[in-house]
Amino acid sequence: MTLTRTPLALALLSLAPLAHADDATPPQTRTLPGIDVHATTARGYQAADSQLDTFGSFGSAPLHDTPAAITVITRAQIDDRQPRSLSELVRGDAAINDNYAPAGYYQDISIRGFPLDLATGFRFNGMLMSAEQTLALEGKERVEVLKGLGGLEAGVVEPGGLVNYVSKRAADVHTVTAGTDSHGSTYEALDVGTWFTHAFGMRVNAANEKTHSWIDHVDGRRSFVSVAADWKINDDATLLLDTDYQTSAQRSASGYQLLGGTTIPAHASRTQLLGYQPWQRPVGIHASNTSLRFNYRFSDTWNAQVSAGHSHTVINDNVAFAYGCAYAAACADGSPGYFFAPNGDYDVYDFRSPDDTRQNDEVRAVLTGSFATGTVDHELNLGATAFRRTMDQRPYVYDYVGTANIDEREPPVFAPSPNEPGPLARTLTSWQRTLFAIDRIHLGEAWQVLAGARLVRLDETAYDTTGTAERHTRLVRTLPQTAVLWQPVSALTTYVSYGEGLALGRQAPYWTSNGGATLAPLHSRQVEAGAKYALSDALDLQAAVYRIRQPYQFAAPDASAAGFTFVQKGEDVHTGVELNLAGQVTDRLRLTASANAIRARAEQTGVAAYEGHQVINVPRWHTAVYADYSLPFAPGLALLGGWRYVGSNVATPDGRVSVPAYHVFDAGLRYAMTAGGHALTWRLNVDNVFDRFYWRDTGSSGGDRYLFPGMPRLARLSVTYEL
């Protein structure tokens, strides 16, 4: 907890002279100015609570008493690790993996083996955001990850979980940061905040970055600004406004594909831009996110929050895209055209989709309170939400321009397509309206029961690029959630929970017989048992065992002309065990450690070759450790280090092809000093110290599968100065 100019501190300072005064001195009455106390519950690498349980579906309880696995990436971890992408941010949690996360483009992840939906899987201060944007962390105090089914918390969402970005709040802060890396990138950031009065404060963050990528021709730039305002209207009412804007431009790096659909490229390069064409323009992304939250306290036991969120992203997509081999002579032998050719040939496409606009708007009202019925205490959460998602797109250009080979460092230069994108038109309107309620029932000192449900009404219409409706989805579904908690001692919470969720069906790949069709929404179920133990006031241990079921979506081989039809058949069953440790181990050692073992199988699909083995892009074993050790003989100097292990990762639905397991080691230093009476902190991070080659991602996009190499050794240096 950080206290800045608190009444207690001022009172102690004012009373210090009186402590030495003569006892006979007549007492004097002094009235001190009223100043707010501003504190954070994120204690280094440990967090005590999150937005997901404050006004969410878990009954307004601290993390220790929440019957779900939640990881909080604190500001201290973000500062020390210096992540620049979503992939880098979440690699400290073993339950999270990349899922189609190319450099130079917006990225996605999977949690517990299920990819997140970029439309509904990410939050900005608890409000749904359009996640088709590059990561910006300068204005964030922490990042929260709910692992597992979020049906009651989020409504229509993938069963893996969700990610919530939490803004920094008003505080007396004045810092500047400058940085660079081993490729010559430059980075500048500003964090300034103050309380103008005891009731009104603001926080402004800004950043500018020019990236010299480790991949040829993938240099980029971005600029970011955010504003947070806190207004304490009176003792019972507060208003919180947060808004940010970011613009970025960077060429996107295409992923590799299996050669002939069966072979991993033997000599893949981490620094080569596949399909590079000098006329290829950067991908430009302009994104803004805004949330407004009004909190009102009716009494000591009843509170309400009314929130509104707006997220707007415009993507100017420009890619010389390396994909398949349909036009390559090396594929004339019948090799599938949606993989690279057996000899490494691949087709290059001129893809242009300007003004691709995604917008999320949401309003939410939540009432929380507590009451007693006889000897039984209740904590009640009641709420309603309305969410609207729209997409406006132009008919894109996606034209073949030539064929290259993965062994060519610089591909031949081909002429771009002469075609131009068409006019902008609405392609999606989606409404979600929900009601939810949950009651946390206290049965004595040791037992609690949570019971709740969310009623979801989904109304979604998809249009073609001429504005003609192609698909209309309408459904009403009730999603229950329940949990039983046992707390034999205050330090230990154990729980068993059950929940149901709803996720949107995926679109069939173009190369299937029903290409372009969107399948029906999916009903998912999860059972989880877990334990949370406070090893000390500053160190927490979490353990969970889970089983998630959802209909399996896949391209089933059949006798159609295409040879495949995209279907929902059987079940995708993920059973796993995860452990997480976070906090202060000793006075000098801070640590986060995570381990996940998962068995992810397709069952009852009717295709024997697709069963009995791990599904694509879900490694069975994953561990991650990050440590921060302050040296006893060098005040202010700390050693930073990390280790990640990821087991072999399946790359084909029949399980015959896998990328190998890998270990990656990171190292760093942090040195805190003073200069001219002001705090000065240096941070040096070296990722992938031993420059290990590895495949970090075998994920899919649009039904097609890609392979992405991990980042080579990269050093980042930054210095933060407190003004």
C-alpha positions in Angstrom: 0.0 0.0 0.0 1.3 3.4 -1.0 0.2 6.4 1.0 0.8 9.9 -0.4 0.1 12.9 1.7 -2.5 11.1 3.8 -4.2 12.8 6.8 -2.5 10.3 9.1 1.0 11.2 7.8 0.2 14.9 8.0 -1.1 14.6 11.4 2.0 12.7 12.7 4.2 15.4 11.1 2.2 18.2 12.7 2.3 16.6 16.1 6.0 15.8 16.1 7.0 19.3 17.5 4.4 18.9 20.2 5.9 15.7 21.4 8.9 17.6 22.7 7.0 20.6 24.1 6.7 21.4 27.7 3.8 19.6 29.3 2.6 22.9 30.7 2.1 24.4 27.2 -1.5 25.1 26.7 -3.1 22.8 24.1 -3.9 24.3 20.8 -6.6 23.3 18.4 -5.6 22.8 14.8 -7.7 21.9 11.8 -5.8 20.0 9.1 -6.8 20.2 5.5 -8.8 17.3 4.2 -6.8 15.1 1.8 -7.8 11.8 0.3 -6.0 8.6 0.9 -5.1 6.8 -2.4 -3.9 3.3 -2.2 -3.4 0.3 -4.4 -4.1 -3.3 -3.5 -1.4 -4.5 -6.0 1.5 -5.4 -3.7 4.5 -5.9 -6.0 3.8 -9.2 -7.8 0.7 -10.0 -5.7 -2.8 -8.6 -6.0 -5.6 -8.8 -3.4 -8.6 -8.1 -5.6 -9.7 -7.4 -9.2 -12.5 -5.8 -11.1 -13.7 -9.2 -12.0 -14.9 -9.8 -8.5 -15.7 -6.2 -7.4 -18.9 -5.7 -9.5 -18.7 -9.0 -11.3 -20.3 -12.4 -10.9 -18.5 -13.7 -7.9 -20.3 -11.8 -5.1 -18.1 -8.8 -4.4 -15.3 -10.8 -2.7 -11.5 -10.5 -2.6 -9.5 -12.8 -4.9 -8.8 -15.1 -2.0 -12.5 -15.9 -1.7 -13.4 -16.1 -5.4 -14.3 -19.6 -6.7 -12.4 -19.1 -9.9 -8.8 -19.1 -11.2 -7.8 -15.4 -11.7 -4.3 -14.2 -12.6 -3.4 -10.5 -12.0 -0.4 -9.1 -13.9 0.5 -6.2 -11.7 2.1 -2.9 -12.7 5.3 -4.0 -11.0 5.5 -7.1 -13.3 4.7 -5.0 -16.4 7.4 -2.5 -15.5 10.1 -5.1 -14.8 9.4 -7.3 -17.8 8.8 -4.5 -20.4 6.4 -6.4 -22.7 5.5 -4.9 -26.0 2.9 -7.3 -27.3 0.0 -9.4 -25.9 2.2 -12.6 -26.5 4.9 -11.2 -24.3 2.5 -9.9 -21.6 0.8 -13.3 -20.9 3.7 -15.7 -21.2 4.2 -15.8 -17.4 1.0 -17.8 -17.0 1.2 -21.4 -18.1 -2.5 -21.7 -18.9 -2.1 -19.2 -21.7 -0.7 -19.7 -25.1 -0.4 -17.8 -28.4 -3.1 -18.4 -31.0 -2.3 -16.7 -34.3 -0.1 -14.0 -32.9 1.9 -12.6 -35.8 4.5 -9.8 -35.3 3.2 -6.4 -36.6 -0.5 -7.3 -36.2 -3.1 -7.6 -33.5 -2.7 -10.8 -31.6 -4.8 -13.5 -30.0 -4.3 -16.0 -27.3 -5.9 -19.2 -26.0 -6.6 -19.9 -22.3 -6.9 -23.5 -21.2 -6.7 -24.5 -24.9 -9.6 -22.4 -26.2 -8.9 -19.3 -28.4 -10.5 -16.1 -27.2 -13.0 -14.2 -29.4 -11.5 -10.8 -30.1 -15.0 -9.3 -30.1 -16.0 -10.5 -26.6 -13.0 -12.0 -24.8 -11.3 -8.7 -23.9 -12.4 -5.9 -21.5 -11.4 -2.3 -20.7 -12.3 -1.6 -17.1 -14.8 -4.4 -17.2 -16.5 -3.2 -20.4 -16.3 -5.1 -23.7 -13.6 -3.8 -26.1 -12.8 -4.4 -29.7 -9.5 -6.3 -29.3 -8.4 -6.0 -33.0 -5.7 -3.5 -31.9 -2.1 -3.7 -30.8 -1.3 -3.7 -27.1 -0.8 -0.5 -25.2 0.1 -0.9 -21.5 1.3 2.6 -20.6 -2.1 3.6 -19.1 -2.8 0.3 -17.4 -2.4 -0.4 -13.7 -2.8 -4.1 -14.1 -4.1 -6.9 -16.4 -6.6 -9.5 -15.1 -7.1 -12.9 -16.6 -10.1 -15.0 -15.8 -9.3 -18.6 -16.6 -12.2 -20.9 -17.4 -15.8 -20.4 -18.2 -17.1 -16.9 -17.9 -20.7 -17.4 -18.9 -22.1 -15.6 -15.8 -19.4 -13.0 -15.9 -19.6 -12.3 -19.6 -22.5 -13.9 -21.4 -21.5 -15.0 -24.9 -17.8 -15.7 -24.7 -15.4 -18.5 -25.5 -15.0 -21.0 -22.6 -11.3 -20.4 -22.0 -11.8 -17.2 -20.2 -11.3 -13.5 -20.7 -8.8 -10.6 -20.2 -9.5 -7.3 -18.5 -7.3 -4.2 -18.8 -7.5 -1.9 -15.8 -6.6 1.8 -16.1 -4.3 3.7 -13.8 -6.1 6.0 -11.4 -5.5 9.6 -10.4 -2.4 9.9 -8.2 0.5 12.2 -7.5 2.8 10.9 -10.2 5.4 12.6 -12.4 7.7 10.2 -14.3 9.3 10.0 -17.7 10.7 6.9 -19.3 13.1 6.4 -22.2 14.2 3.2 -23.7 15.9 1.3 -26.5 16.7 -2.2 -27.5 19.4 -4.2 -29.2 18.0 -3.5 -32.7 17.9 0.3 -32.2 14.3 0.9 -31.3 13.4 4.0 -29.4 10.7 4.5 -26.8 9.5 7.4 -24.7 6.7 7.5 -22.2 5.2 10.1 -19.8 3.1 9.4 -16.7 1.7 12.5 -15.0 -1.1 12.8 -12.4 -2.3 14.9 -9.6 -5.2 15.6 -7.3 -6.3 19.2 -8.0 -8.6 19.2 -5.0 -9.5 16.6 -2.4 -12.3 15.6 -4.7 -11.0 15.7 -8.3 -7.8 14.2 -9.8 -6.5 13.2 -13.2 -3.8 10.9 -14.7 -2.3 11.3 -18.2 -0.1 8.7 -19.9 1.5 9.2 -23.3 4.0 7.1 -25.3 5.8 7.2 -28.6 7.7 4.2 -30.0 9.7 3.5 -33.1 10.3 -0.3 -33.5 13.2 -1.7 -35.3 12.0 -5.3 -35.6 14.1 -8.5 -35.6 12.2 -9.4 -38.7 13.4 -7.8 -42.0 11.2 -4.9 -43.3 8.9 -5.0 -40.3 9.9 -1.8 -38.6 7.0 0.1 -37.1 5.8 3.0 -35.0 3.0 3.8 -32.6 1.8 6.7 -30.5 -0.5 6.5 -27.5 -2.3 8.8 -25.0 -4.7 8.1 -22.2 -6.6 10.2 -19.7 -8.2 9.1 -16.4 -10.3 11.4 -14.2 -11.6 10.7 -10.7 -14.4 12.8 -9.3 -15.5 12.3 -5.7 -18.9 14.0 -6.0 -19.7 13.5 -2.3 -19.1 10.8 0.3 -21.5 8.4 -1.4 -20.9 9.1 -5.1 -17.9 8.9 -7.4 -17.5 9.2 -11.2 -14.6 7.6 -13.1 -13.7 8.4 -16.7 -11.1 6.6 -18.7 -10.2 7.1 -22.3 -7.3 6.3 -24.5 -6.2 6.5 -28.2 -3.5 4.8 -30.1 -2.3 4.9 -33.7 0.2 2.3 -35.0 1.7 1.3 -38.4 3.8 -1.8 -39.0 4.1 -4.4 -41.7 2.6 -7.7 -40.7 4.7 -10.9 -40.8 3.1 -13.9 -42.4 3.4 -17.3 -40.6 4.9 -20.5 -42.1 2.7 -23.4 -43.0 3.4 -27.1 -43.1 5.1 -28.3 -46.3 2.5 -30.4 -48.2 0.4 -30.3 -45.0 2.6 -32.9 -43.4 6.2 -31.5 -42.8 7.5 -28.8 -40.5 9.9 -26.4 -42.4 13.4 -27.6 -41.5 15.4 -24.4 -41.9 12.8 -21.7 -41.1 14.1 -18.2 -40.4 13.0 -16.0 -37.5 14.1 -12.8 -39.3 12.8 -13.4 -42.8 9.6 -11.6 -44.0 7.9 -14.2 -46.1 6.4 -12.8 -49.3 8.0 -9.4 -48.9 7.2 -6.9 -51.6 8.6 -3.4 -51.6 5.1 -2.0 -52.5 3.6 -3.6 -49.4 2.3 -0.9 -47.0 2.2 -1.2 -43.2 -0.9 -2.3 -41.4 -2.4 0.9 -39.9 -4.6 0.6 -36.8 -6.4 3.4 -35.0 -8.0 2.5 -31.8 -9.8 4.2 -29.0 -11.4 2.9 -25.8 -13.5 4.8 -23.3 -15.3 3.8 -20.1 -17.4 5.9 -17.7 -18.4 4.4 -14.3 -20.7 6.0 -11.7 -20.6 4.4 -8.2 -23.1 5.2 -5.6 -23.3 4.0 -2.0 -26.8 3.8 -0.6 -25.7 2.6 2.8 -22.9 0.6 4.4 -24.3 -2.6 2.8 -25.8 -1.5 -0.5 -24.0 -0.1 -3.6 -24.7 0.4 -7.2 -22.6 1.0 -10.3 -23.8 2.2 -13.7 -21.2 1.9 -16.5 -20.9 2.7 -20.2 -18.1 1.6 -22.6 -17.2 2.5 -26.1 -14.4 0.8 -28.1 -13.6 1.7 -31.7 -11.0 0.3 -34.0 -10.2 1.1 -37.7 -7.8 -1.3 -39.4 -6.1 -0.5 -42.7 -5.0 -4.0 -43.6 -2.2 -4.3 -46.1 -0.3 -7.6 -46.5 1.8 -9.3 -49.1 0.4 -12.5 -47.7 2.3 -15.8 -47.9 -0.3 -18.5 -48.2 -0.8 -22.0 -49.7 0.4 -23.2 -53.1 -2.7 -23.4 -55.3 -0.8 -21.6 -58.1 2.6 -23.3 -57.6 3.7 -26.0 -60.1 5.1 -27.9 -57.1 1.5 -28.5 -55.9 0.3 -29.9 -59.3 0.8 -33.4 -57.9 -2.3 -33.0 -55.7 -0.8 -31.4 -52.6 -3.4 -29.4 -50.7 -3.5 -25.8 -52.0 -4.0 -24.4 -48.5 -0.5 -25.4 -47.3 2.9 -24.5 -48.5 4.2 -26.8 -51.3 6.4 -29.9 -50.3 9.5 -28.1 -51.8 8.8 -24.9 -49.8 7.0 -22.9 -52.6 4.2 -20.6 -51.5 1.9 -18.2 -53.2 2.0 -14.4 -52.5 -1.3 -12.5 -52.4 -1.9 -8.8 -52.5 -4.4 -8.4 -49.6 -5.9 -4.9 -49.0 -8.8 -4.2 -46.7 -8.9 -0.5 -45.7 -11.3 1.1 -43.3 -12.1 -2.2 -41.6 -14.1 -0.8 -38.7 -15.1 -2.7 -35.5 -17.1 -1.0 -32.8 -18.3 -2.2 -29.3 -20.8 -0.3 -27.2 -22.0 -1.5 -23.9 -24.0 -0.2 -20.9 -24.3 -2.1 -17.6 -26.0 -1.6 -14.3 -25.1 -3.6 -11.2 -26.6 -3.5 -7.7 -24.7 -5.2 -4.8 -25.8 -5.6 -1.2 -25.9 -7.7 1.8 -28.7 -8.8 4.2 -29.6 -11.5 6.6 -32.4 -14.0 6.7 -32.4 -15.3 10.2 -28.9 -16.7 10.9 -28.0 -16.8 7.2 -26.1 -13.9 5.6 -26.5 -13.1 1.9 -24.4 -11.0 -0.5 -26.5 -10.3 -3.6 -25.4 -9.1 -7.1 -28.1 -8.1 -9.6 -27.4 -6.6 -13.0 -28.4 -6.0 -16.5 -26.3 -5.3 -19.7 -26.8 -4.3 -23.3 -24.0 -4.8 -25.8 -23.9 -3.8 -29.5 -21.1 -4.9 -31.9 -20.9 -3.6 -35.4 -18.5 -4.2 -38.3 -18.2 -2.0 -41.4 -16.0 -3.3 -44.2 -15.1 -2.8 -47.8 -15.0 -5.6 -50.4 -11.3 -6.5 -50.1 -8.6 -7.2 -52.6 -7.2 -10.6 -52.3 -5.4 -11.4 -55.5 -2.6 -13.8 -56.4 0.5 -12.0 -57.7 3.3 -14.6 -57.7 5.0 -17.7 -56.2 8.1 -17.6 -54.0 10.1 -20.1 -51.9 10.9 -20.2 -48.2 14.6 -20.5 -49.0 14.7 -17.1 -50.8 15.9 -14.4 -48.5 14.4 -11.8 -50.7 11.5 -13.1 -52.8 11.1 -11.9 -56.4 9.3 -8.6 -56.9 5.8 -9.1 -58.4 3.4 -6.5 -59.7 0.6 -5.6 -57.3 -3.0 -6.3 -58.2 -4.6 -3.4 -60.2 -7.9 -4.0 -58.4 -9.2 -1.6 -55.7 -11.4 -2.3 -52.6 -15.1 -1.5 -53.0 -17.3 0.9 -51.0 -17.7 0.6 -47.2 -20.8 -1.3 -46.0 -22.2 -2.8 -42.8 -21.3 -6.5 -42.5 -22.4 -7.3 -38.9 -24.8 -6.0 -36.3 -24.9 -8.0 -33.1 -26.9 -7.3 -29.9 -26.5 -9.1 -26.6 -29.0 -8.2 -23.8 -28.6 -9.9 -20.5 -29.9 -10.1 -17.0 -27.9 -11.7 -14.2 -28.2 -12.4 -10.5 -26.0 -14.2 -8.0 -26.3 -14.8 -4.2 -23.4 -15.6 -2.0 -24.8 -17.4 1.0 -22.8 -17.6 4.2 -23.6 -20.8 6.2 -21.6 -20.2 9.4 -18.0 -19.3 9.5 -16.6 -22.0 7.2 -19.1 -22.6 4.4 -20.4 -20.5 1.6 -22.6 -21.2 -1.4 -22.8 -19.2 -4.6 -25.8 -19.6 -6.9 -26.6 -17.5 -9.9 -27.6 -17.3 -13.6 -27.4 -15.0 -16.6 -30.2 -14.8 -19.0 -28.8 -14.0 -22.5 -30.6 -12.8 -25.6 -28.5 -12.8 -28.7 -29.7 -11.1 -31.9 -27.1 -11.0 -34.7 -27.3 -10.3 -38.4 -24.4 -10.7 -40.8 -24.5 -9.1 -44.3 -22.5 -9.5 -47.4 -20.4 -6.5 -48.7 -23.5 -5.2 -50.7 -25.5 -4.9 -47.5 -27.7 -8.0 -48.1 -28.4 -10.1 -45.0 -26.8 -13.5 -45.2 -27.3 -14.9 -41.8 -29.5 -14.1 -38.8 -29.0 -15.7 -35.4 -31.5 -15.3 -32.6 -31.6 -17.2 -29.4 -32.4 -16.9 -25.7 -30.4 -19.0 -23.2 -30.0 -19.2 -19.4 -26.5 -19.8 -18.2 -26.3 -21.1 -14.6 -23.3 -21.0 -12.3 -22.9 -22.3 -8.8 -20.1 -23.0 -6.3 -19.5 -24.3 -2.8 -16.7 -22.8 -0.7 -15.1 -24.2 2.4 -12.8 -22.1 4.5 -11.5 -24.2 7.5 -9.0 -21.5 8.4 -8.8 -17.9 7.2 -5.7 -18.6 5.1 -7.3 -21.4 3.1 -10.2 -21.3 0.7 -11.3 -24.4 -1.2 -14.2 -24.6 -3.8 -16.0 -26.7 -6.2 -17.9 -24.9 -9.1 -20.1 -25.6 -12.1 -20.9 -23.3 -14.9 -22.3 -23.1 -18.4 -21.4 -20.8 -21.2 -22.3 -19.8 -24.8 -19.9 -19.1 -27.7 -20.5 -18.1 -31.3 -19.9 -20.7 -33.9 -17.0 -20.4 -36.3 -17.0 -19.7 -40.0 -16.2 -22.5 -42.3 -12.8 -22.2 -44.2 -13.2 -21.4 -47.9 -11.7 -24.8 -49.0 -14.6 -26.8 -47.4 -17.8 -27.7 -49.1 -19.7 -25.2 -46.9 -17.0 -22.5 -47.0 -18.1 -19.1 -45.6 -21.0 -20.6 -43.6 -21.2 -19.8 -39.9 -22.1 -22.6 -37.6 -24.6 -22.5 -34.7 -23.6 -21.1 -31.3 -21.9 -23.5 -28.9 -23.0 -24.5 -25.5 -20.1 -25.2 -23.1 -19.9 -26.6 -19.6 -17.2 -26.6 -16.9 -16.6 -28.3 -13.6 -13.7 -26.9 -11.5 -12.3 -27.6 -8.0 -9.6 -25.4 -6.5 -7.8 -24.1 -3.5 -6.3 -20.8 -2.6 -3.8 -20.6 0.3 -2.2 -17.4 1.7 1.3 -18.6 2.6 1.9 -15.2 4.1 0.4 -11.7 3.9 2.4 -11.2 0.6 2.5 -14.7 -1.0 -0.5 -16.6 -2.5 -0.8 -20.1 -3.9 -3.6 -21.2 -6.2 -4.4 -24.6 -7.5 -7.2 -25.7 -9.8 -8.5 -28.9 -11.5 -10.9 -28.3 -14.3 -12.8 -30.1 -17.1 -14.4 -28.1 -19.9 -16.6 -29.5 -22.7 -17.8 -27.9 -25.9 -19.0 -29.2 -29.3 -16.0 -29.9 -31.5 -15.8 -27.8 -34.7 -13.6 -29.1 -37.5 -13.2 -29.8 -41.2 -14.5 -33.4 -41.5 -13.2 -35.4 -44.5 -16.0 -36.7 -46.6 -17.1 -37.5 -50.2 -18.0 -33.9 -51.2 -16.2 -32.3 -54.1 -14.1 -30.2 -51.7 -13.2 -33.3 -49.7 -14.2 -31.6 -46.4 -17.2 -30.1 -44.7 -16.9 -27.9 -41.7 -19.1 -29.4 -38.9 -19.9 -29.4 -35.2 -19.7 -33.0 -34.1 -18.6 -34.8 -30.9 -17.0 -32.8 -28.1 -13.8 -30.9 -27.5 -12.9 -31.9 -23.9 -10.1 -30.2 -22.0 -9.1 -31.6 -18.6 -6.3 -29.9 -16.7 -4.4 -29.1 -13.5 -2.8 -25.7 -12.9 -0.7 -24.2 -10.1 0.1 -20.5 -9.6 2.4 -18.8 -7.0 2.7 -15.1 -6.8 4.2 -12.6 -4.3 7.0 -12.0 -1.9 8.9 -15.2 -0.9 11.4 -13.4 1.3 12.3 -9.8 2.0 14.6 -9.9 -1.1 12.8 -12.4 -3.4 9.7 -11.8 -5.4 8.3 -14.6 -7.6 5.6 -15.7 -10.0 5.5 -19.3 -10.9 2.9 -21.2 -13.0 2.4 -24.8 -14.2 -0.3 -26.3 -16.3 -0.9 -29.9 -17.4 -3.8 -30.3 -19.8 -5.3 -33.2 -21.7 -7.2 -31.8 -24.7 -9.0 -34.3 -26.8 -11.7 -34.5 -29.5 -14.2 -37.2 -28.7 -17.0 -38.9 -30.6 -16.2 -37.1 -33.8 -16.8 -40.0 -36.2 -13.2 -39.6 -37.5 -11.0 -42.1 -35.8 -7.7 -40.3 -36.9 -8.8 -37.1 -35.1 -9.2 -38.8 -31.7 -6.9 -40.3 -29.1 -4.4 -37.5 -29.1 -3.9 -33.8 -28.1 -5.8 -31.3 -30.3 -4.0 -28.6 -32.3 -2.0 -25.8 -30.5 -2.6 -27.1 -27.0 0.7 -28.2 -25.4 0.3 -30.8 -22.8 2.9 -29.3 -20.4 3.7 -25.7 -19.8 5.6 -24.0 -17.0 6.7 -20.5 -16.4 8.8 -18.9 -13.6 9.9 -15.3 -13.1 12.0 -14.1 -10.2 13.2 -10.8 -8.9 16.0 -10.9 -6.3 17.4 -7.8 -4.6 21.1 -8.3 -3.9 22.1 -7.8 -0.2 25.5 -6.4 -1.0 24.4 -3.9 -3.6 21.5 -1.7 -2.4 19.1 -0.8 -5.2 20.4 -3.6 -7.5 18.2 -6.6 -8.3 18.6 -9.6 -10.6 15.7 -10.6 -12.8 15.3 -13.9 -14.4 12.7 -16.2 -16.1 12.3 -19.7 -17.4 9.6 -21.1 -19.7 9.1 -24.7 -20.8 6.5 -25.7 -23.3 5.9 -29.3 -24.3 5.6 -30.5 -27.9 2.6 -28.9 -29.7 0.4 -30.7 -32.2 0.1 -29.1 -35.7 -2.3 -31.4 -37.6 -5.7 -32.7 -36.7 -4.6 -36.3 -36.9 -1.8 -35.7 -34.4 0.9 -37.0 -36.6 2.9 -33.8 -36.8 4.1 -31.8 -33.8 6.6 -29.0 -33.2 9.2 -29.9 -30.6 9.2 -28.9 -26.9 11.4 -26.0 -25.9 13.0 -24.2 -22.9 13.6 -20.4 -23.0 15.6 -18.4 -20.4 15.4 -14.7 -19.8 17.6 -12.5 -17.6 17.7 -8.9 -16.5 18.8 -6.2 -14.0 17.0 -3.4 -12.2 18.9 -0.6 -10.5 17.2 2.0 -8.4 19.1 5.1 -7.5 18.7 8.9 -6.9 19.8 11.7 -9.1 19.5 15.2 -7.8 17.1 14.1 -5.2 14.9 12.3 -7.7 14.3 8.6 -8.1 15.9 7.0 -11.1 15.4 3.4 -12.1 17.3 1.5 -14.8 15.9 -1.8 -16.2 17.7 -4.2 -18.6 15.9 -7.3 -19.9 17.4 -9.9 -22.2 14.8 -12.3 -23.6 15.8 -15.7 -24.9 19.3 -15.4 -23.5 20.6 -18.5 -25.3 19.0 -17.5 -28.6 17.0 -20.7 -28.8 15.0 -21.4 -32.0 11.5 -22.6 -31.2 8.0 -22.7 -32.6 5.8 -20.7 -30.2 2.4 -21.0 -32.0 0.7 -23.6 -34.2 -2.6 -21.7 -34.1 -5.3 -21.1 -36.7 -7.1 -18.1 -38.3 -10.1 -18.5 -40.5 -9.7 -22.3 -40.4 -6.2 -22.2 -41.8 -3.2 -23.3 -39.7 0.1 -21.4 -39.3 3.5 -21.8 -37.6 5.2 -18.8 -35.9 8.8 -18.9 -34.7 9.7 -17.5 -31.3 11.5 -14.2 -30.9 15.4 -14.4 -31.1 17.5 -13.0 -28.4 16.5 -9.4 -27.7 17.8 -6.9 -25.1 15.7 -4.0 -23.9 17.0 -1.1 -21.8 14.9 1.6 -20.1 15.4 4.4 -17.6 12.5 5.9 -15.5 13.0 9.3 -13.9 10.7 10.8 -11.3 10.3 14.5 -11.9 
